[in-house]
Amino acid sequence: MNFPPFTNLTTERLILRELRLTDAHEIFLLRSNERVNELIDRVTATSIDEAHQFINMIISNQLNNESFMWVITLKDEPKLIGTIVYWNIIKEKDQAEIGYELLPQFHSKGIMQEALLKVIDFGFKTLGLKTILAEPKANNQPSVKLLEKCGFVKTGETEDSYLVYELDSF
């Protein structure tokens, strides 16, 4: 696996860039949103300080080659509308799990599919991944449909109601 310096990615409508401390307000909105948290199954953020702690953790993890996270923004609006990340990286297997989240007002617009396809391409071609995993909650049908549209195949289920999807490099 290769860990290059952070790389911004662009698509037709999006810029995927590095997370910054100045994103704290939007990170708080994302991590305190009940609808988003329901789909991800995490504790709801209650303060901007928690957003700062999260950002510092992500920056540290990236410096230690433990994750690779992009902020999703529209090309004409630099504000964070979501994130997409490689984490649970197993270097010996050239494998990583992908995770993503988007503010609800941007759901069902094809934004995450556009971001996901670009990040998958980066994972295989630049990071040298052989397998990308995703584990959506079984009741998160929009995410399941998105993964299947992008070529992921269901390979199992966890005991706590998550589905396991895999995508292998071509």
C-alpha positions as CSV (number, residue, x, y, z in Angstrom):
1,M,0.0,0.0,0.0
2,N,1.1,3.5,-0.8
3,F,0.3,6.5,1.4
4,P,1.0,9.6,-0.7
5,P,0.7,13.1,0.7
6,F,-2.9,14.2,1.0
7,T,-4.5,14.5,-2.5
8,N,-7.5,16.6,-3.4
9,L,-9.8,14.9,-5.8
10,T,-12.3,16.6,-8.2
11,T,-15.3,15.3,-10.1
12,E,-17.7,17.1,-12.4
13,R,-19.6,18.7,-9.5
14,L,-17.4,18.1,-6.5
15,I,-14.1,18.9,-4.8
16,L,-12.9,16.4,-2.3
17,R,-10.4,18.1,0.0
18,E,-8.6,17.7,3.3
19,L,-10.5,18.2,6.6
20,R,-9.6,21.5,8.4
21,L,-10.3,22.9,11.9
22,T,-12.3,25.6,10.1
23,D,-14.8,22.8,9.2
24,A,-15.8,22.4,12.8
25,H,-19.2,23.9,12.5
26,E,-20.2,21.7,9.6
27,I,-18.7,18.6,11.2
28,F,-20.8,19.4,14.3
29,L,-23.9,19.7,12.1
30,L,-23.2,16.3,10.5
31,R,-22.3,14.5,13.7
32,S,-25.2,16.0,15.6
33,N,-27.8,15.2,12.9
34,E,-30.2,12.5,14.3
35,R,-31.0,11.2,10.8
36,V,-27.4,10.7,9.8
37,N,-26.4,9.2,13.2
38,E,-29.3,6.7,12.9
39,L,-27.9,5.4,9.7
40,I,-24.3,5.2,11.1
41,D,-25.2,4.1,14.6
42,R,-23.0,6.6,16.6
43,V,-23.4,8.8,19.6
44,T,-24.8,12.2,18.7
45,A,-22.3,15.1,19.1
46,T,-23.4,17.7,21.7
47,S,-20.8,20.4,21.4
48,I,-18.5,22.2,18.9
49,D,-15.6,21.0,21.1
50,E,-16.5,17.4,20.2
51,A,-16.2,18.5,16.5
52,H,-12.7,19.9,17.2
53,Q,-11.7,16.7,19.0
54,F,-12.9,14.6,16.0
55,I,-11.0,16.8,13.5
56,N,-7.8,16.6,15.5
57,M,-8.2,12.8,15.7
58,I,-8.7,12.5,11.9
59,I,-5.6,14.8,11.3
60,S,-3.5,12.6,13.6
61,N,-4.8,9.4,12.0
62,Q,-3.9,10.7,8.6
63,L,-0.4,11.7,9.7
64,N,0.1,8.1,11.0
65,N,-1.3,6.5,7.8
66,E,-4.3,5.0,9.7
67,S,-7.0,6.7,7.6
68,F,-7.6,8.9,4.6
69,M,-10.6,11.3,4.8
70,W,-11.9,13.7,2.3
71,V,-14.4,16.5,2.9
72,I,-17.1,16.6,0.2
73,T,-17.9,20.1,-1.1
74,L,-19.7,21.4,-4.2
75,K,-17.4,23.0,-6.7
76,D,-19.2,26.4,-6.3
77,E,-19.5,26.2,-2.5
78,P,-16.4,25.3,-0.4
79,K,-18.5,24.4,2.7
80,L,-18.4,20.8,3.9
81,I,-21.6,18.8,3.0
82,G,-20.3,15.4,3.8
83,T,-17.2,13.2,4.3
84,I,-15.8,10.0,2.8
85,V,-13.0,8.0,4.5
86,Y,-10.8,4.9,4.2
87,W,-10.3,3.5,7.7
88,N,-9.8,0.1,9.4
89,I,-6.8,-0.2,7.1
90,I,-5.0,-3.6,7.0
91,K,-1.8,-2.9,5.2
92,E,-0.7,-6.5,5.1
93,K,-3.9,-7.3,3.1
94,D,-4.0,-4.1,1.0
95,Q,-7.5,-3.7,2.4
96,A,-9.5,-0.8,3.8
97,E,-13.0,-0.1,4.9
98,I,-14.8,2.9,3.3
99,G,-17.3,5.0,5.1
100,Y,-19.3,8.1,4.1
101,E,-21.9,10.5,5.3
102,L,-23.8,13.4,3.8
103,L,-26.0,16.1,5.3
104,P,-29.7,15.1,4.6
105,Q,-30.5,18.0,2.4
106,F,-27.9,16.6,-0.1
107,H,-29.3,13.0,-0.1
108,S,-30.7,11.5,-3.4
109,K,-28.8,13.9,-5.7
110,G,-26.1,11.5,-6.9
111,I,-23.5,13.3,-4.9
112,M,-22.3,10.3,-2.9
113,Q,-22.1,8.1,-5.9
114,E,-19.9,10.7,-7.7
115,A,-17.7,10.9,-4.6
116,L,-17.6,7.2,-4.0
117,L,-16.6,6.3,-7.6
118,K,-13.7,8.8,-7.4
119,V,-12.5,7.6,-4.1
120,I,-12.7,3.9,-5.2
121,D,-10.5,4.8,-8.2
122,F,-8.0,6.6,-5.9
123,G,-8.0,3.6,-3.5
124,F,-7.1,1.1,-6.2
125,K,-4.8,3.1,-8.4
126,T,-3.0,5.4,-5.9
127,L,-3.2,3.6,-2.5
128,G,-2.8,0.2,-4.1
129,L,-5.8,-1.4,-2.3
130,K,-6.8,-4.9,-3.4
131,T,-10.1,-4.9,-1.5
132,I,-12.4,-2.2,-0.2
133,L,-15.0,-3.2,2.4
134,A,-18.2,-1.4,3.4
135,E,-20.5,-2.2,6.3
136,P,-23.8,-0.4,6.1
137,K,-26.6,-1.1,8.6
138,A,-29.1,-3.6,7.1
139,N,-31.9,-1.0,7.3
140,N,-29.9,1.6,5.4
141,Q,-31.3,0.8,1.9
142,P,-30.0,3.9,0.2
143,S,-26.4,3.0,1.2
144,V,-26.9,-0.7,0.2
145,K,-28.3,0.4,-3.3
146,L,-25.4,2.8,-3.7
147,L,-22.8,0.2,-2.9
148,E,-24.4,-2.3,-5.3
149,K,-24.5,0.4,-8.0
150,C,-20.8,0.9,-7.6
151,G,-20.0,-2.8,-8.0
152,F,-19.8,-3.9,-4.3
153,V,-20.9,-7.5,-3.6
154,K,-22.6,-8.6,-0.3
155,T,-20.3,-11.2,1.4
156,G,-21.9,-11.5,4.8
157,E,-23.6,-10.0,7.8
158,T,-22.5,-9.1,11.3
159,E,-24.2,-10.1,14.5
160,D,-25.2,-6.5,15.1
161,S,-27.3,-5.9,12.0
162,Y,-24.6,-4.7,9.6
163,L,-24.1,-6.1,6.1
164,V,-20.6,-6.7,4.8
165,Y,-19.9,-5.6,1.2
166,E,-16.6,-6.0,-0.7
167,L,-15.2,-4.6,-3.9
168,D,-12.0,-6.2,-5.3
169,S,-9.6,-4.3,-7.6
170,F,-9.9,-5.1,-11.3
